[in-house]
Amino acid sequence: MTLFTRLDQWKERGTISPEQHTLLTGLSRGEPFSLFLELNLLLYAGVLLFVGGLGWTVSTWSQQLGDVLVLAVLSVLFGTSLWYCFSRATASLIFDYVLYFGCLIWTVELAYIENRFQMLSGQWDLYLLATAGLYFFLAYRFDNRFVLTLALTSLAGYFGLSIAHWGGRQDTDYRNYAVLYGLMVGGAGTLLERRGLKPHFFDTYLNIAANVLFWAILAGVFERQDNSFWLLCLIALCAASLAWGLKRRQALFIAYAAVYGYIGINSILLHNLHDFMAIVAYFLVTGVAMLVLLVWISRRFGREQ
């Protein structure tokens, strides 16, 4: 029996998906395959590490370099990045990385200005609001989902720091804000997708909204007093995420339902369990079962995004 015959049998049995069958068949024939996604992620990570190193250099050597030189260098880098992006009629190979680099440089420069001069008296929420507005404009102008992610996280930071200014704030304030933010982001993404405005951005909005909502609700479940409401919310959200994943064949949302549900339910089941060996045995069994479930989900429902 040849390798190709086995691959055909595995495909007929559902052991591998049609996409996996095509890929494995091509590899068996010596055909080239794309590493675009992996290289893309590595390049974005490289940009992030470079800017992180630049930020460390600025914070460490700013006294020796002087404010004028630091701000001049950061401004030139930011301005050159924007000039490059706006001067190109069509995107080049490095276009997205230059845009992402410029956005991160903007963040470093703002942080330096506020730390050194306190121009807004420590009101970081205003910086984050302005930054979110800039990132939203650049994301939609240049069709970049990484920059859209920066915009949404900056907006989350703005609301979080705004709440920090409230007197007598409690953890419930932050949790309720997070739920509101998640619903707002999900609603905005849905509205924009239905209006046909960058509909491929919808997954970014939905993933951020789902994770924020799950974390906020889990925080309520972890509170041992009056957590019944949050447990019901967690079950409802897991059901919604599961239904959405099955309907759209998106393995990620099925995994959200499985993983977050697993964490929430276990926090309640193990609350009164103090036997160390029993806890270890429980996690060994359920952890392996969860891993098998996630692998099955990936094979059964995974698809190219």
N, C-alpha and C positions, 0 to 999 in steps of 0.2 A: 504494500500500500504506500503510495507516494505521499509526500508532505501536503501537496495541493489537495489530494483526496481527503486527507484528514481535516484540513481547513474547511473544505466544503461540508463535511459531516458535522463539524463543530458549529458551523453557521446554521445548518438545518435544525440542529438540536437546540439552538439558542444559547449555546455555551459562550459564543462570541457574537458581537453585534456585526451588522453589515460593514460599518466603518472599520472595525477591527479586522474583519476578514480582508477588506481591500488593502489595508495597511500591511498586514502580515504577508499577504500574497505578493505585494510589491517588493517587500524586503526579501522574500525568498527568491525572487527573480533578480535581485541585485539592483532594483530601481532606487533612485534617490528619494529621500523623504525630507519634508520641511522641518527645520528647527526654528522657524520664525518666532513662534511664541516664546520658546525658551530663551533665545537670544534677545528678544524684545524685553523680557523681564529682567535679564541680566544687565542690559544697558540702562534701564530705568534705575535698577538698584545701584549701578555704578555712579550714575548722576547723583543719587541721594547720598551715597557715601562720600563723594567728592565735596558736595555742599556741606555735609556734616563736618568733614575735616576742615573746610574753610571757616565754618562757624567756630570750631574749636580754636583755630589759629587766631581769629579775630578776638575772641574772648581772652585768650592767653597773652597775646602780644600787643593788645591795643594800647597799653601805656607806652610801650617803646615805639610803636609805629605812629601814634598820634591820630586824633579824630579825623583830621582833614584827609590824611592818606587813606585811612580805612573807608571812610564814606565815599571818597573819590573812586577807589577801586570797585566797591560794591555798586555804586551808581553807574560806572562805565559798563560793568558786566551786565547789569539789569537793562540798561538802555540799549546796549549792543544786541542783547537777546531779542528785545522787542523790535528793534529796527530790522533785524534779520527776518523775523516772522512776518512783519507787516510789509516788507519789501519784496516778498516772494509771492508771485502770482499763483504758483503751484507748489505744493509741498514737496520737499526734497527728502532724501533718505534720513537726514539727521534733524528734520524739522521739529518733530514732536519732542525730541530730547532737548533741543535748544529752548523750546517753549517751557518745558517742565523745569529746566535749569534756571531760566529767568524767574519763574514763579518762586522757586525756593530761595533764590538770591534776594528777592523782594522781602521774603519773610525774615531772612537773616538781617537785612538792613533795618527793617522796622524794629526788630528786637534790639538791635544795637542803639538806635536812636532813642528809644524809650528808656533803656537802661542807663544811658549816659546823660541824657538831658531831661527826662521826665516831662516832655512837652505837654502831655495830657494828664499830668499828675497821677500816673499809674493806672489810668482807665484803659486797660488793655481791651476791654470789650469794644471800644470805638475803633481801635486798630483792627480788630478781628472783623468787625462789620465792614469796614472799608476794604479789607483784604478779600473778604467773601464776595463783595460786589465786583472787584477787579477780576477775581478768578472765574466767576460766573460769566462775565463778559468775554474773557479770553477762551473759556471752554466752548462757548457757543460760537464764538467768532472763528475758532480754528478747529472745532470738532474734535476735542481731546477729552477722553473720559478720565484720564488721570488728573487733569486739572479740575474737572468737575468734582472729583473726589476731594481735592484740596478745598474747593469752594464749600462743599457741604460740611466738611469737618471744621472749617473756619467759622461757619455759621453756627455750628453746634457749640463751639467755644465761646462765641459771642453771647449766646443765650445763657450758657452756664455761668459766665463771669457776671452777667447782668443780675442773675439770681443771687450771686455772692454779695451784691450790694444791699440786698434786702436785710432789714433788721430782724433778729430772732428767727433766722432761717433754720430749717431742720432737714434731715435726710429725705423726708417725704417730699419736700419742695423740689429737690433735684430729681427724684424719681418721677414725680408727676410731670415735671418739665420734660424729662427724657421721653415719656410716653407721648406728650403733646408734640415734641419735636419729631418723633418717629412717624406719628400720624400725619403731620404737616408735610414731611418730606415725601412719604408715600402718596399722599393726596396730590401734591404738586407734580410729582412724576407722572401719575396717572392722567392728570389734566393735560399736561404738555404732550404726553404720548397720544392722547385722543385728538389733540389739536394738530398733530402731525409735525410738531416742532422737535426735531432731533429725536424721533421715536426710539432709536437705538440707545439713547441715554437712559431709557426706562429701567433697564436691569440694574444700572448703577444706583439710581434712586431707590429701587425696591430692596436691593441688598443692604444698603446702609440703613434704611428704615426698619427692615426685619431684624438686623442685629441690635440696633438701639432698643427696639421694643422688647426683644427677648432678654437683653441684659437688665433693662429697667424692671421687667416683671419678675425676673429671677431674684433681683434685689428685694422685692416684696415678699417672695416665697421664703427667702432666707431669714426673714424676721419671724421669730417664733411666736409672736403674738399677733392675732388677727390676720393670719396669712391665708385664710380660706378663700377670700376674694381673689388674691393674686394667684393662687393655685388654679382656680377656675379660669382666670385670664390666660394662664400658661397653657392649660389644656386646649382652650379655644384657639389660641394663636398657633399651637402645634398642629391642630386640625386644619386650620386655614393654610398654613405653610405646606402641609402634606398634600392637601387638595390642589393647591396651586402647582406644586412640583409634579404631581401626577398628570394634571391637565396639560401643562406646558412641557412635560417631559424634561424638567430641569432637576437634575440630581441634587444640586446644591440646596434647594429648598426642602427636599425630602430629608437631606442630612441635617439641616437646621432643626427640623421637627424631632428627629431622632436624638441628636446630641443634646439640645437644650432641654428636651423633655426628660432625657435620662438624668441630666444634672439636677433638675428640679425635683423629680420624683425621689431620687436617691437622697437628697438633702432632708426629705421628710422621713423616708423609711429608716435611715440610719441615725436619726436624731437621738433615739433612746438606746442605741446599740453601743455597748462599751467593750465588748469582747474583741480584742485586737485580731486574733486569728480568724474569727468569724467575719470581721470586716475585710481582711485580706482575701479570704476565700470568696466572699461575695463579689469583690471587685475583679478577681481573677476570672470568675465564671461570667459575670455580666460584661466585663470589659472585652473578653474574647468574643462573646455573642454580639456586642456592639460593633466590633471590628469586622466580623463576618457580615453583619448586616450592611455596614457602610460599603464594603467591597461589592456585595451583591447589588446594592443601589447604584453604585457607579457603573457596573456592567449592564444592569438592566435598563436604567433610565438615563445614563449619561449620554450627552450628545455635544457636538461642536456648538459653541456659543456664537 
